[in-house]
Amino acid sequence: MLKNKIDDILYLVEKPSRYIGDEVNSIKKDISQDLIRFGFCFADVYEVGMSHLGSHILYGVLNEIEDVYCERVYSPWNDMEEKMRENSIPMFTTETRTDIADLDMLGFTLQYELIYTNILNMLDLSNIPFKSADRTEEHPIIMAGGSCAYNPEPLAEIVDFFSLGEGEEVLVEVMDLYREKKQNNWTKDEFLSRLALVEGIYVPKFYDVTYKEDGTIESFGPIDEKYPSKIQKRIIEDMNTAYYPTKFILPYTDVVHDRAMVEIFRGCTRGCRFCQAGMIYRPIREKTKDVIVETAQKIIAETGYEELSLTSLSTLDHSDIKKTIFELIEKNKEDFVGVSLPSLRVDDLAIEVIQEIQKIRKTGLTFAPEAGSQRMRDVINKGVREEDLEKTLSQIFNLGWNRVKLYFMIGLPTETTEDLDGIDELGNKSTWLFKQVPAENRKGSVSVTLSTAGFVPKPFTPFQWFKQNTLEEFREKQYYLKRKIKNKKVKFNYHDAETSVLEGVFARGDRRLTDVLIKAFELGCKFDGWQEFFDYGKWMEAFEACDVDPWFYTRGREFDEILPWDFIDVGVRKDFLIREYNNAVNEVVTGDCRDNCLGCGVNIDLIGREC
């Protein structure tokens, strides 16, 4: 009946292909009583969720297990949600259109703090209570993972357990334990108590937090000594042998990244002080050239994609990237399969590689200087010199490009007006460099886009102690740049300051935000990452109703303050982060740790090997 009810409304909504399922390479299994049914939930629309590589990896990992069926669940767009509520249709899986309340377990991937209200909306559609304490044995167990799980506390009263780190191995262990639960008829608490002893698993109900009068944390720890006081993240040590899908699901509609993706390594050695991913995904672990090429060829054969993206935090840092790209281009040139690089640094190797990949297909070029002045780039340890950027832009303009996008952050620690002026100056310098290109090499008219976003201090970075800019400070800087940038060839974009502020609140928040989140949802907040839906006024109303001061979470912190995420061990030592904080204040650049070990501790402490 549910399938029929869904069919009856699909013609009434925009993009019904978001909901129909049955795509090429999607997995179908026979439903039986012994099957463990898992819903992999992405709290955003289908087009965004289908572009998330981690979802494809974990979907494949779980479905490799014979008695586990992992089905996908995506947030319905507002028109679909309206029809679902009108017709009493619950939140359903893409594969079998099953009510998610009938599954054994739901797993949410937390990629962005502003999807949290969508999580509540998905639960609400299937009448699943928000707080774990209110759910019964009949409700599915709810887990979460992903980059935002490294500060799980804002969702601690909602999520039953968190998986910290890379999920390929730990999810298999979770399924093994859940299989025992079914066989032995354990209660939910009995299952969670055993699960809390698995490395990388955090079960919030088994941990207590107390607060001082000033609102900071007095203490945080397990309610029983059998539970670990520190939760260590999980990592995959050997990327060459780790599971990786080759039969990617092929959507019927356009998605954000509609191309073949091959992950070539994890981790980063650059040490940018603002970058959470660069810290939490350490240590660096590469796939060999042969494994990358073999995987890529299998994916192309299974999917027919005409674009291949090599993904990582900094793709050109792979130790054998040049030979890898050249071999992929050579193998696929007759089929006109292009290679794209989503993450570029500014150096000669990048130009040599770009020159080669443009022979098949020109792809867009985005560079991220992150800051306008050299002083500011030294503060954030970006490792990019002005002359590097100028040389790179000159070379790509000579190769025939006439459009380039430069990405910056505003509100970085120690930022001054002169640092903002540098963003305008780089835009002007870019158009001037285009004019220096010989006329015969120029293609059309130059277009430079300067894109800025408000800086959000994140856990486990050297900047986790810094104060975030206020809404007024962000707006003042945005309007300053808008007035400053007058070059007709330069387009200026800026990210909404209000969402940056809210992201900052939840990025460094604690358990007291749970009630604020629920209240905001009750007031109508959802799809907060989408500008057309975000309602800052409703969020402020929710904070006021819950008597919670949002600015408490955007303030600066002292080094000796207990932070809500201090119980998590990502392998990077706190004394290293403090040292890097001080280096930022003193404008001292720290080199690439591939050249010289900087003592972050991740290799030695986490996996017991020399750096």
Phi, psi and omega per residue, in radians:
M1 nan -0.678 -3.132
L2 -1.107 -0.723 3.122
K3 -1.051 -0.738 -3.136
N4 -1.157 -0.722 3.126
K5 -1.082 -0.673 3.116
I6 -1.166 -0.779 3.115
D7 -1.000 -0.630 -3.063
D8 -1.206 -0.335 -3.111
I9 -1.888 -0.180 -3.028
L10 -1.071 -0.598 -3.111
Y11 -1.257 -0.166 -3.105
L12 -1.630 -0.096 -3.012
V13 -2.070 2.780 3.067
E14 -1.223 2.409 3.069
K15 0.894 1.122 3.092
P16 -1.051 -0.328 3.116
S17 -1.102 -0.266 3.053
R18 -1.132 -0.414 -2.908
Y19 -2.082 -0.104 -2.969
I20 -1.461 -0.440 -3.129
G21 1.217 -2.721 3.114
D22 1.027 0.501 3.111
E23 -1.243 2.801 3.042
V24 -1.050 2.318 3.120
N25 1.348 0.027 2.975
S26 -1.255 2.717 -2.963
I27 -1.839 2.319 3.046
K28 -2.071 2.385 3.084
K29 -2.298 2.673 3.058
D30 -1.261 2.257 -3.121
I31 -1.400 2.199 3.088
S32 -2.397 2.941 -3.085
Q33 -1.165 -0.534 -3.089
D34 -1.424 -0.190 -3.073
L35 -1.242 2.327 2.996
I36 -1.513 2.087 -3.044
R37 -1.841 2.105 -3.025
F38 -2.092 2.263 3.070
G39 -1.801 1.991 3.080
F40 -1.523 1.898 -2.965
C41 -1.802 2.196 3.044
F42 -1.988 1.977 -2.977
A43 -1.445 0.884 3.025
D44 -2.682 3.116 -3.061
V45 -1.206 2.829 -3.086
Y46 -0.899 -0.793 -3.059
E47 -1.078 -0.584 3.113
V48 -1.367 -0.818 -3.114
G49 -1.081 -0.655 -3.133
M50 -1.245 -0.216 3.121
S51 -1.638 -0.034 -3.081
H52 -1.557 1.978 -3.041
L53 -1.079 -0.731 -3.113
G54 -1.008 -0.604 3.114
S55 -1.097 -0.743 3.132
H56 -1.125 -0.716 -3.125
I57 -1.104 -0.892 -3.061
L58 -1.255 -0.546 3.030
Y59 -1.028 -0.776 3.128
G60 -1.214 -0.741 3.140
V61 -0.996 -0.866 -3.072
L62 -1.205 -0.661 -3.111
N63 -1.340 -0.182 2.993
E64 -1.221 -0.395 3.133
I65 -1.411 2.185 -2.959
E66 -1.023 -0.737 -3.040
D67 -1.741 0.375 3.072
V68 -2.102 2.321 3.056
Y69 -2.114 1.935 3.093
C70 -1.681 2.118 3.099
E71 -2.024 2.664 -3.102
R72 -1.598 2.598 3.090
V73 -2.428 2.206 3.132
Y74 -2.137 2.666 3.087
S75 -1.115 2.315 3.040
P76 -1.299 2.525 3.023
W77 -1.169 2.860 -2.990
N78 -1.035 -0.604 3.134
D79 -1.181 -0.685 3.117
M80 -1.200 -0.722 3.122
E81 -1.050 -0.728 3.134
E82 -1.012 -0.798 -3.140
K83 -1.213 -0.600 3.112
M84 -1.120 -0.765 -3.135
R85 -1.211 -0.652 3.110
E86 -1.082 -0.601 -3.035
N87 -1.875 0.259 3.114
S88 0.936 0.764 3.086
I89 -1.704 2.144 -3.124
P90 -1.354 2.996 3.010
M91 -1.103 2.302 -2.995
F92 -2.280 2.805 3.119
T93 -1.421 2.679 -3.134
T94 -1.270 -0.674 -3.024
E95 -1.233 -0.858 -3.021
T96 -2.131 0.030 -3.108
R97 0.954 0.824 3.093
T98 -1.657 2.433 3.023
D99 -1.002 2.220 -3.085
I100 -1.122 -0.358 3.091
A101 -1.174 -0.298 -3.129
D102 -1.623 -0.003 3.130
L103 -1.487 2.859 3.109
D104 -1.355 -0.678 -3.032
M105 -2.600 2.495 3.046
L106 -2.043 2.303 3.109
G107 -2.081 2.057 3.128
F108 -1.748 2.330 3.028
T109 -1.666 2.219 -3.033
L110 -1.804 1.635 -3.097
Q111 -1.702 -0.278 -2.963
Y112 -2.827 2.305 -3.049
E113 -1.063 -0.484 -3.043
L114 -1.444 0.186 2.999
I115 -1.685 -0.012 -3.007
Y116 -1.068 -0.663 3.112
T117 -1.177 -0.501 3.081
N118 -1.157 -0.574 3.070
I119 -1.057 -0.818 3.120
L120 -1.085 -0.682 -3.133
N121 -1.108 -0.706 3.135
M122 -1.152 -0.710 3.090
L123 -1.151 -0.733 -3.101
D124 -1.077 -0.656 -3.127
L125 -1.080 -0.459 3.113
S126 -1.894 0.307 3.082
N127 0.971 0.656 3.059
I128 -1.648 2.118 -3.134
P129 -0.962 2.511 -3.073
F130 -1.193 -0.803 -3.039
K131 -1.538 2.417 -3.105
S132 -1.042 -0.575 -3.139
A133 -1.138 -0.383 -3.110
D134 -1.650 -0.102 -3.127
R135 -1.577 2.583 -3.093
T136 -1.764 -3.088 3.087
E137 -1.123 -0.377 -3.095
E138 -1.398 -0.331 -3.120
H139 -1.435 2.651 3.079
P140 -1.133 2.607 3.017
I141 -1.319 2.417 -3.070
I142 -1.991 2.197 3.100
M143 -2.124 2.924 3.082
A144 -2.641 2.667 3.067
G145 -2.661 -3.016 -3.112
G146 1.863 3.116 -3.003
S147 -1.104 -0.623 -3.138
C148 -1.263 -0.276 3.115
A149 -1.213 -0.191 3.094
Y150 -1.257 -0.216 2.763
N151 -2.220 1.536 -3.046
P152 -1.406 -0.169 -2.909
E153 -1.052 -0.654 3.103
P154 -1.050 -0.359 3.134
L155 -1.932 0.225 -2.997
A156 -1.109 -0.508 3.138
E157 -1.582 -0.039 -3.108
I158 -1.845 -0.778 -3.054
V159 -1.583 2.338 3.134
D160 -1.225 -0.735 3.073
F161 -2.681 2.686 3.135
F162 -2.001 2.488 3.001
S163 -1.822 2.054 -3.051
L164 -1.809 2.106 -3.129
G165 1.852 -2.766 -3.057
E166 -1.434 2.356 -2.873
G167 -1.674 -0.101 -2.999
E168 -0.991 -0.732 -3.106
E169 -1.562 -0.741 -3.032
V170 -1.170 -0.564 3.118
L171 -1.142 -0.593 3.066
V172 -1.122 -0.709 3.108
E173 -1.150 -0.660 3.091
V174 -1.090 -0.752 3.130
M175 -1.146 -0.665 3.095
D176 -1.054 -0.749 -3.122
L177 -1.236 -0.644 3.119
Y178 -1.174 -0.572 3.078
R179 -1.072 -0.715 3.085
E180 -1.131 -0.670 3.101
K181 -0.995 -0.794 -3.114
K182 -1.171 -0.694 -3.102
Q183 -1.216 -0.612 -3.051
N184 -1.793 0.037 -3.139
N185 0.976 0.713 3.061
W186 -1.147 2.644 2.973
T187 -1.318 2.958 3.101
K188 -1.035 -0.760 -3.132
D189 -1.138 -0.653 3.101
E190 -1.117 -0.723 3.093
F191 -1.115 -0.836 -3.107
L192 -1.126 -0.610 3.134
S193 -1.122 -0.710 3.089
R194 -1.252 -0.661 -3.120
L195 -1.123 -0.584 -3.105
A196 -1.109 -0.264 3.131
L197 -1.590 -0.103 3.110
V198 -1.396 2.307 -3.126
E199 -1.033 2.299 3.118
G200 1.620 -0.025 -3.113
I201 -1.873 2.307 3.089
Y202 -2.108 2.121 3.096
V203 -1.933 1.801 -2.992
P204 -0.998 -0.589 -3.051
K205 -1.139 -0.300 3.135
F206 -1.667 0.269 3.141
Y207 -2.323 2.422 -3.137
D208 -1.959 2.575 3.071
V209 -2.283 2.409 3.026
T210 -2.153 2.722 -3.038
Y211 -2.152 2.627 3.028
K212 -1.416 3.015 -3.141
E213 -1.104 -0.527 -3.128
D214 -1.434 0.051 3.092
G215 1.633 -0.215 3.099
T216 -1.340 2.898 -3.043
I217 -1.372 2.254 3.068
E218 -1.458 -0.818 -3.133
S219 -2.715 2.714 3.084
F220 -2.602 2.254 3.129
G221 -3.086 3.002 -3.123
P222 -1.232 2.641 3.135
I223 -1.395 -0.226 3.124
D224 -2.477 2.449 -3.066
E225 -1.165 -0.214 3.108
K226 -1.250 -0.356 3.117
Y227 -1.558 2.502 -3.091
P228 -1.171 2.479 3.088
S229 -1.390 -0.399 3.068
K230 -2.124 2.343 3.079
I231 -1.792 2.036 -3.105
Q232 -1.626 2.327 -3.126
K233 -1.130 2.719 3.073
R234 -1.706 2.489 3.051
I235 -2.360 2.728 2.998
I236 -1.643 2.034 -3.056
E237 -1.356 -0.677 -3.081
D238 -1.967 1.782 -3.118
M239 -1.241 -0.407 -3.109
N240 -1.193 -0.544 -3.101
T241 -1.807 -0.080 -3.134
A242 -1.194 2.647 3.107
Y243 -1.073 2.406 3.009
Y244 -2.576 2.267 -3.065
P245 -1.270 2.554 2.998
T246 -2.035 -0.393 3.078
K247 -1.684 1.283 3.111
F248 -1.141 2.478 3.084
I249 -1.167 2.322 -3.105
L250 -1.770 1.955 -3.098
P251 -1.251 2.694 3.087
Y252 -1.467 -0.196 -3.086
T253 -2.204 2.875 3.082
D254 -1.141 2.407 3.047
V255 -2.112 3.013 -3.014
V256 -1.068 -0.821 3.110
H257 -2.101 1.526 -3.051
D258 -1.641 1.376 -3.059
R259 -2.852 2.887 3.046
A260 -1.279 2.458 -3.123
M261 -2.219 2.294 3.040
V262 -2.165 2.075 3.077
E263 -1.358 2.174 -3.035
I264 -1.809 -0.423 2.961
F265 -2.897 2.869 3.049
R266 -2.073 2.652 -3.124
G267 1.653 3.037 3.127
C268 -2.729 2.545 -3.112
T269 -1.935 0.071 -3.018
R270 -1.281 -0.608 3.079
G271 1.325 0.528 3.052
C272 -1.081 2.259 -2.948
R273 -1.328 -0.273 3.121
F274 -1.565 -0.245 -2.866
C275 -1.621 1.917 3.106
Q276 -1.168 -0.741 -3.113
A277 -1.028 -0.670 -3.136
G278 -1.128 -0.377 3.120
M279 -1.674 -0.846 -2.996
I280 -1.330 -0.348 -3.130
Y281 -1.695 0.145 3.020
R282 -1.158 2.719 -0.016
P283 -1.459 2.964 3.137
I284 -1.317 2.362 3.131
R285 -2.435 2.042 -3.046
E286 -1.725 2.662 2.844
K287 -1.615 2.580 3.115
T288 -1.270 2.827 3.115
K289 -0.999 -0.771 -3.073
D290 -1.124 -0.686 3.123
V291 -1.166 -0.729 3.132
I292 -1.073 -0.849 -3.096
V293 -1.127 -0.778 3.140
E294 -1.073 -0.776 3.126
T295 -1.095 -0.782 -3.130
A296 -1.037 -0.766 -3.113
Q297 -1.143 -0.642 3.100
K298 -1.158 -0.737 -3.127
I299 -1.119 -0.775 3.139
I300 -1.072 -0.719 3.135
A301 -1.153 -0.626 -3.075
E302 -1.461 -0.334 -3.014
T303 -2.095 -0.484 -3.094
G304 1.356 0.226 3.121
Y305 -1.070 2.589 3.127
E306 -1.891 0.119 3.052
E307 -2.416 2.344 -3.111
L308 -2.078 2.142 -3.132
S309 -1.872 2.231 3.060
L310 -1.660 1.981 -2.956
T311 -1.899 2.526 3.036
S312 -3.120 -3.114 3.092
L313 -1.271 -0.513 3.124
S314 -2.666 1.454 -2.918
T315 -0.925 -0.724 -3.057
L316 -1.295 -0.021 3.054
D317 -1.463 -0.115 3.067
H318 -1.036 2.382 -3.002
S319 -1.181 -0.322 -3.136
D320 -2.220 0.607 -2.989
I321 -1.171 -0.656 -3.082
K322 -1.071 -0.878 3.139
K323 -1.142 -0.633 -3.141
T324 -1.086 -0.854 -3.113
I325 -1.150 -0.776 -3.117
F326 -1.091 -0.670 3.139
E327 -1.206 -0.699 3.113
L328 -1.118 -0.717 3.126
I329 -1.131 -0.756 -3.125
E330 -1.102 -0.737 -3.094
K331 -1.215 -0.455 -2.991
N332 -2.029 0.106 -3.050
K333 -1.160 -0.572 -3.135
E334 -1.197 -0.467 3.117
D335 -1.666 0.087 3.105
F336 0.973 0.693 3.047
V337 -1.520 2.030 -3.108
G338 -1.508 2.696 3.071
V339 -1.908 2.274 3.108
S340 -2.095 2.597 -3.122
L341 -2.102 1.920 -3.053
P342 -1.342 -0.211 -3.034
S343 -2.394 1.872 -3.050
L344 -1.998 2.444 2.963
R345 -1.860 2.910 -3.034
V346 -1.784 1.686 3.070
D347 -2.746 -3.141 -3.056
D348 -1.153 -0.618 3.134
L349 -1.066 -0.715 3.134
A350 -1.011 -0.750 -3.124
I351 -1.133 -0.734 -3.137
E352 -1.100 -0.714 3.136
V353 -1.220 -0.779 3.122
I354 -1.019 -0.706 3.138
Q355 -1.050 -0.629 -3.120
E356 -1.338 -0.772 -3.048
I357 -1.255 -0.408 -3.136
Q358 -1.246 -0.207 3.107
K359 -1.136 -0.502 3.123
I360 -1.611 -0.948 -3.084
R361 -2.777 2.312 3.077
K362 -1.329 2.284 3.064
T363 -1.986 2.824 -3.138
G364 -1.135 2.624 -3.124
L365 -2.036 2.134 3.072
T366 -2.205 2.228 3.071
F367 -2.043 2.634 -3.077
A368 -2.160 1.453 3.025
P369 -1.129 -0.412 3.113
E370 1.258 -0.620 -3.123
A371 -2.460 2.655 -3.031
G372 -1.393 -0.549 -3.069
S373 -1.871 2.744 3.088
Q374 -1.149 -0.633 3.103
R375 -1.007 -0.802 -3.106
M376 -1.196 -0.639 3.106
R377 -1.161 -0.529 3.057
D378 -1.238 -0.663 3.115
V379 -1.044 -0.773 -3.084
I380 -1.533 -0.024 3.107
N381 1.097 0.702 -3.115
K382 -1.214 -0.555 3.102
G383 1.297 0.431 3.107
V384 -2.064 2.208 3.099
R385 -1.642 2.663 -3.130
E386 -1.009 -0.701 -3.122
E387 -1.152 -0.534 3.077
D388 -1.116 -0.790 -3.125
L389 -1.132 -0.762 3.137
E390 -1.082 -0.754 -3.128
K391 -1.122 -0.747 -3.130
T392 -1.117 -0.803 3.141
L393 -1.083 -0.735 3.107
S394 -1.038 -0.747 -3.101
Q395 -1.193 -0.733 -3.116
I396 -1.236 -0.571 3.061
F397 -1.135 -0.662 3.101
N398 -1.194 -0.428 3.115
L399 -1.454 -0.061 3.045
G400 1.941 -0.025 3.077
W401 -1.355 2.532 3.064
N402 -2.289 0.033 3.114
R403 -2.214 2.301 3.130
V404 -2.532 2.555 3.107
K405 -2.057 2.294 3.116
L406 -2.031 2.243 -3.040
Y407 -1.859 2.341 -3.119
F408 -2.350 2.822 2.944
M409 -2.019 2.537 3.013
I410 -2.065 2.703 -3.080
G411 1.526 0.284 3.105
L412 -1.191 2.692 -3.131
P413 -0.990 2.388 3.119
T414 1.241 0.193 -3.060
E415 -1.090 2.451 3.095
T416 -2.157 3.014 3.086
T417 -1.058 -0.638 3.139
E418 -1.090 -0.604 3.104
D419 -1.175 -0.650 3.069
L420 -1.166 -0.695 3.113
D421 -1.003 -0.561 -3.125
G422 -1.100 -0.490 3.093
I423 -1.151 -0.808 3.084
D424 -1.073 -0.749 -3.118
E425 -1.115 -0.648 3.095
L426 -1.182 -0.611 3.057
G427 -1.100 -0.809 3.121
N428 -1.136 -0.705 3.130
K429 -1.078 -0.662 -3.116
S430 -1.107 -0.807 -3.136
T431 -1.189 -0.588 3.096
W432 -1.153 -0.708 3.129
L433 -1.109 -0.610 3.102
F434 -1.109 -0.683 -3.129
K435 -1.173 -0.375 -3.135
Q436 -1.413 -0.185 -3.140
V437 -1.272 2.360 3.087
P438 -0.924 2.450 -3.034
A439 -0.940 -0.632 -3.088
E440 -1.219 -0.320 3.135
N441 -1.675 -0.220 -3.098
R442 -1.376 2.451 3.091
K443 -2.084 1.851 3.086
G444 1.212 -2.729 -3.119
S445 -1.793 2.535 -3.075
V446 -1.299 2.538 3.057
S447 -2.436 2.121 -3.131
V448 -2.082 2.215 3.094
T449 -1.882 2.174 3.031
L450 -1.800 2.023 -3.073
S451 -2.014 2.250 -3.108
T452 -2.165 2.578 3.050
A453 -2.340 2.638 3.123
G454 -1.283 2.359 -3.121
F455 -1.264 2.334 3.095
V456 -2.086 2.019 3.071
P457 -1.116 2.315 -3.072
K458 -2.060 2.640 3.065
P459 -1.014 2.603 3.087
F460 1.159 0.432 2.979
T461 -2.087 2.790 3.063
P462 -1.051 -0.337 -3.117
F463 -1.632 0.147 -3.100
Q464 -1.144 -0.282 -3.140
W465 -1.665 -0.190 -3.052
F466 -1.321 2.625 3.023
K467 -1.273 2.401 3.049
Q468 -1.471 2.598 3.040
N469 -1.013 2.577 3.033
T470 -1.343 2.951 3.092
L471 -1.033 -0.730 -3.135
E472 -1.129 -0.703 3.131
E473 -1.143 -0.764 3.095
F474 -1.032 -0.838 -3.101
R475 -1.108 -0.713 3.135
E476 -1.051 -0.715 -3.139
K477 -1.232 -0.674 3.100
Q478 -1.098 -0.820 -3.116
Y479 -1.183 -0.583 3.092
Y480 -1.069 -0.822 3.140
L481 -1.176 -0.644 3.138
K482 -1.070 -0.694 3.098
R483 -1.295 -0.595 -3.039
K484 -1.250 -0.707 -3.026
I485 -1.408 1.935 -3.067
K486 -2.059 -0.148 -3.115
N487 -1.113 2.159 -3.085
K488 -1.170 -0.359 -3.132
K489 -1.563 -0.030 -3.089
V490 -1.961 2.202 3.082
K491 -1.817 2.340 -3.113
F492 -1.966 2.127 3.065
N493 -2.045 2.554 3.039
Y494 -2.470 2.541 -3.120
H495 -1.364 2.560 -3.115
D496 -1.025 2.159 -3.074
A497 -1.176 -0.585 -3.100
E498 -1.120 -0.682 3.118
T499 -1.219 -0.588 3.094
S500 -1.096 -0.708 3.131
V501 -1.127 -0.807 -3.131
L502 -1.138 -0.690 3.072
E503 -1.021 -0.719 3.128
G504 -1.122 -0.642 3.108
V505 -1.070 -0.862 -3.087
F506 -1.346 -0.463 3.119
A507 -1.084 -0.650 -3.099
R508 -2.058 0.485 -3.073
G509 -1.520 -3.131 3.134
D510 -2.316 -2.941 -3.028
R511 -1.119 -0.381 -3.106
R512 -1.201 -0.164 3.119
L513 -1.453 -0.220 -3.112
T514 -1.007 -0.826 -3.119
D515 -1.167 -0.576 3.080
V516 -1.113 -0.764 3.140
L517 -1.056 -0.810 3.139
I518 -1.126 -0.732 3.128
K519 -1.115 -0.718 3.123
A520 -1.066 -0.722 3.098
F521 -1.099 -0.750 3.130
E522 -1.082 -0.493 3.108
L523 -1.429 -0.100 3.080
G524 1.947 0.136 -3.111
C525 -1.370 2.306 3.005
K526 -2.949 2.894 -3.050
F527 0.822 0.838 -3.062
D528 -1.189 -0.334 3.078
G529 -1.402 -0.099 3.123
W530 -1.791 2.133 -3.016
Q531 -1.016 -0.600 -3.088
E532 -1.246 -0.255 -3.130
F533 -1.888 -0.422 -3.017
F534 -1.119 2.294 -3.118
D535 -2.251 1.666 -3.095
Y536 -1.075 -0.654 -3.127
G537 -1.065 -0.703 3.129
K538 -1.169 -0.619 3.106
W539 -1.159 -0.740 3.115
M540 -1.134 -0.590 3.072
E541 -1.128 -0.689 3.135
A542 -1.146 -0.745 3.109
F543 -1.062 -0.756 -3.114
E544 -1.150 -0.735 -3.121
A545 -1.111 -0.557 -3.120
C546 -1.651 0.049 -3.140
D547 0.962 0.780 3.105
V548 -2.068 2.278 -3.137
D549 -1.560 1.921 -3.111
P550 -1.101 -0.522 -3.053
W551 -1.295 -0.217 3.032
F552 -1.067 -0.525 -3.047
Y553 -1.595 -0.271 3.121
T554 -1.712 0.005 -3.118
R555 -1.248 2.930 2.995
G556 -1.301 2.736 -3.118
R557 -2.130 2.685 3.024
E558 -1.542 2.682 -3.111
F559 -1.087 -0.513 -3.083
D560 -1.578 0.006 3.101
E561 -1.272 2.435 3.041
I562 -1.323 2.093 -3.127
L563 -1.613 2.626 -3.058
P564 -1.012 -0.392 -3.082
W565 -1.845 0.156 -3.065
D566 -1.104 -0.341 -3.116
F567 -1.377 -0.089 3.138
I568 -1.683 2.359 3.125
D569 -1.904 1.881 3.106
V570 -1.661 0.018 3.124
G571 1.667 -0.369 3.121
V572 -1.552 2.159 -3.044
R573 -1.242 2.533 -3.139
K574 -1.143 -0.613 -3.135
D575 -1.156 -0.495 3.046
F576 -1.183 -0.760 3.132
L577 -1.113 -0.686 3.106
I578 -1.136 -0.713 3.105
R579 -1.071 -0.714 3.133
E580 -1.235 -0.577 3.025
Y581 -1.019 -0.854 -3.126
N582 -1.149 -0.637 3.069
N583 -1.101 -0.630 3.103
A584 -1.113 -0.846 -3.133
V585 -1.029 -0.631 -3.110
N586 -1.609 0.098 3.101
E587 1.031 0.666 3.137
V588 -1.714 2.214 3.140
V589 -1.483 2.344 3.043
T590 -1.831 2.320 -3.055
G591 -1.285 3.065 3.067
D592 -1.162 2.280 -3.061
C593 -1.315 -0.061 2.969
R594 -1.252 -0.459 -3.130
D595 -1.450 -0.549 -3.094
N596 -2.824 2.204 -3.127
C597 -1.065 2.288 -3.081
L598 -1.820 0.048 3.018
G599 1.358 0.577 3.093
C600 -1.261 -0.402 3.029
G601 1.597 -0.065 -2.960
V602 -1.144 -0.743 3.139
N603 -1.191 -0.816 -3.073
I604 -1.195 -0.822 -3.050
D605 -1.370 -0.640 -2.983
L606 -1.499 -0.792 -3.064
I607 -2.182 0.111 2.986
G608 1.160 0.699 3.104
R609 -2.291 2.794 3.078
E610 -1.167 2.600 -3.113
C611 -1.178 nan nan
